[in-house]
Amino acid sequence: MPTSTPPADADSLAVLHALTRKDLSPEDAYNAMEGLRNMAAANLIARFESKLEAQNTQLETKLETQNTKLDAQNSQLASLRWMMGVGFTLLALLVTLLRLLG
């Protein structure tokens, strides 16, 4: 007793035919089992890919955050270097000026 609108998926169709018939041949039973395996494998693969994608997205977000923090720290370090350079230059000028006056 097949339905009037069969599924578009060949695996689903094999399972549907197997479940709607009473006298199953070994070939039909095998096709139904293979259809179930194929659908289960496709589902498992889709779930696995989804989890991998989610983990990759989280990792990319964490890496971007760390890169932003490192860039900010590098900017602060560069500013400190300039300040120290200017400070030592001013100190050297002051020492030179005091020697000339003294």
N, C-alpha and C positions, 0 to 999 in steps of 0.2 A: 504494500500500500504506500507507494511513493507520494510525496507531497507535490502540490502543483507548482511551488516555487522552490526549486532546489538551491542550496547554498552555492555561492560563486566559487568557493574553495573546493578543489577536488578532494582533499582529505576529508573535509566535512561531509561531502557527498557520499564518500565510501562508508563512513560511519553511519550516516543517515540510512543508507540502503541496508546496511547490516542490521540496524536496530528495528527496521520496519518489516523485516522478513523473518518468518519462523524457520524455514528450511534453509539454513546457511550452508553453503559449500565451504570447504576448507579455504579455497581461494578468496571467497568473500570475507571470511573471518580474518584471514591474514591481511587482506587489504584494509579492513576496518581497524585492526590493531596497528598497522603501519600508519594509517591516518591519524590515529590517536597519538602515536609516538611523534609524528611530525608536528602536530599541533602543539603538543606539550613542549617539544624542543624549541619551536618558534617562540612560544610564550616565555620559556626560560631565557632564551637569548635576548629577547626584548627587555626583560626585567634586568638582566645583567648589564646590558648596554645602558639602560636608564640609570642604574646605580653608578656605573663608571662615569657617565656624563655628569651626574650630580657631584661625585667626588672630584672630578677634574675642575668643575666650576668652583667648588669650595677652595681647592688648592690654588687655582689662579687668583682668586680673591685674596687669599692669605699672602701670596707672593706679591701681589700688587700693593697690599698694605705695608709689607716689609720694605719693599722698594721705596715707597713714599717716605717711610720713616728714615731709611738710610739717606735718601736725598736731602731730607731736612737736616739730619745730623752733619752731612757733608757741607751743607751751606753754613751751618753754625761754626764748624771747624775752620772753614775758609775765612769767615769773619773774624774769628779769634786770632788767626794767623796775621791778618792785616792789622788788627788792633795791637798785637804784640810787636809787630814790626814798626808801627808808628810810635809806640811807646818807647821802644829801645832807641829809635832815632831821636826822639825828643830828649831822652835821658842823655844820649851822647852829646847833643847840642848844648844841653844845660851844663854838663861837665866841662865841655870845651869853653863855654862862656865864662864859667866860674874860674877856670885856670887863667883865662886871658885877663880877667878883672883882678885876680889875686896875686 
